[in-house]
Amino acid sequence: MDLLYLLSQGDAVTRGVALLMLAMSVASWVVILWKSWFLRRAVADVAAGISAFWQAGSVSEAQGALAALEREPLVSRLVEATEAPAGGLAASGDRGQQLTRRLRDALHLVGDRLQFGQVLLATVGSTAPFVGLLGTVWGIYHALSGLTGGGPVTLDQVAGPVGEALVMTAAGLAVALPAVLAYNVFNRRVSRLEADLEGFAHDLRDLLAGGEAAVAPRRSGQPAEAVVNRVAVPSAEAS
């Protein structure tokens, strides 16, 4: 009584359900393996990138350091978003408004990159048990319909086909559990990364909203916190 025997004896619906669960399992494991590798790099790159930015003497110097440091362009995309637009409506408004728009758009792009694969894992985790249950119900119906011939029906005749059909439910759970666990683990890491990047974008906006003059104290070795506090006050008055 195994899945291969059930497939060989099942009809088109049973085989279709089994192939669908196989495809869902393969897709979820591909995403799990890739995203584990990606998030491990992203966590290290974001921490190192933010630190390298605040240690740089200027924004252009920070961009060069990030280009050499980051394997996944996350922090560097936010820094690149602070470059002045060529013209048009994107250049309308004061410096702070322009930075807010561009940094928001950059955060959306970075967020889409971090969230990639989460929808697939959530879908597999929530639907695979029901797909397996569908295969079980259909397998039981298919097994019982084969016992409608003449003669008495014994327990052995029913237990075998029904037990084989229940394998589909177990297969659905086996597909869903890794996807659900991976989704929860990845979601926690992605939330942390998004919080770090949003905080960096906020500090970056405050730093640059007052103009390039705000970068000068950094060249003399002044801590980043002092620069942010100095820039934040004129920004509040301007608004």
C-alpha positions, -999 to 999 in steps of 0.1 A, spaced: 0 0 0 21 29 -12 16 60 -33 31 45 -65 7 16 -63 -22 40 -58 -11 59 -88 -8 28 -109 -43 17 -99 -59 52 -97 -78 70 -124 -71 103 -141 -83 124 -111 -61 105 -86 -31 109 -109 -38 145 -115 -40 153 -78 -8 135 -71 10 153 -99 -3 186 -87 10 179 -52 44 169 -66 46 201 -86 37 221 -54 63 203 -34 90 209 -60 82 246 -64 81 252 -26 114 235 -20 130 254 -48 118 287 -32 129 275 3 164 267 -8 168 298 -29 154 321 -3 174 307 25 205 315 4 192 349 -6 182 361 29 214 349 45 233 372 20 208 400 24 210 401 62 248 403 61 248 429 33 222 452 49 241 453 82 274 458 65 261 483 40 244 506 65 276 506 86 297 513 56 275 542 45 277 561 78 315 555 79 320 571 45 330 607 41 304 616 15 275 601 -4 296 595 -35 322 577 -14 295 557 2 281 546 -32 315 533 -42 319 514 -9 284 499 -13 291 488 -49 322 469 -38 306 455 -6 270 445 -14 262 412 -31 225 420 -31 218 456 -40 194 467 -12 211 496 6 227 509 -26 193 511 -42 181 535 -15 213 556 -19 209 557 -57 173 569 -52 186 601 -36 202 613 -69 184 644 -83 159 636 -111 165 648 -147 134 669 -147 96 668 -152 71 664 -123 96 642 -105 117 673 -99 87 693 -85 85 702 -48 113 709 -24 142 686 -17 125 668 11 94 660 -9 115 647 -38 135 624 -15 104 611 1 89 601 -32 121 585 -46 129 567 -13 94 554 -11 96 540 -46 130 524 -39 116 508 -7 88 493 -27 112 478 -52 134 464 -24 104 451 -6 92 433 -37 126 416 -39 125 405 -3 89 393 -5 95 372 -36 83 336 -31 63 343 0 29 342 -18 38 308 -33 48 294 1 16 307 17 -5 293 -11 11 258 -10 9 257 28 -28 266 29 -40 246 -1 -19 214 -2 -38 197 27 -71 202 9 -57 190 -24 -46 158 -6 -80 155 10 -96 158 -24 -74 129 -35 -84 109 -5 -121 114 -9 -119 106 -46 -97 75 -39 -122 62 -13 -151 67 -37 -131 50 -65 -123 21 -41 -158 17 -28 -173 19 -63 -152 -12 -72 -169 -32 -45 -204 -28 -58 -204 -62 -75 -221 -93 -63 -210 -111 -31 -205 -101 5 -181 -72 13 -155 -80 40 -135 -56 61 -103 -66 43 -117 -56 10 -126 -22 23 -96 -15 45 -70 -19 18 -83 5 -8 -93 31 19 -59 29 36 -42 35 2 -65 65 -4 -55 80 29 -19 82 17 -30 112 -3 -39 131 28 -5 123 43 11 135 11 -8 168 13 4 174 48 40 165 39 38 191 12 22 218 33 43 216 65 77 226 51 60 255 32 43 268 63 74 266 85 96 282 59 70 310 53 70 319 90 108 319 93 113 339 62 85 364 71 103 371 104 136 378 86 120 399 59 102 420 85 135 427 102 152 436 70 123 459 60 124 476 93 161 482 91 158 496 55 129 518 64 148 532 93 179 538 71 157 555 45 142 578 71 177 587 84 190 592 48 161 615 40 167 636 71 204 637 63 200 649 27 169 671 30 189 700 41 213 699 11 248 687 6 261 711 33 247 686 58 274 661 47 303 684 57 303 676 94 306 639 85 339 646 68 354 659 100 345 627 118 312 638 135 289 609 144 260 602 121 235 609 149 247 644 153 243 651 116 208 636 115 197 657 145 212 689 129 194 683 96 161 673 112 155 706 128 155 728 96 134 701 79 107 704 105 107 742 103 105 741 65 74 719 67 
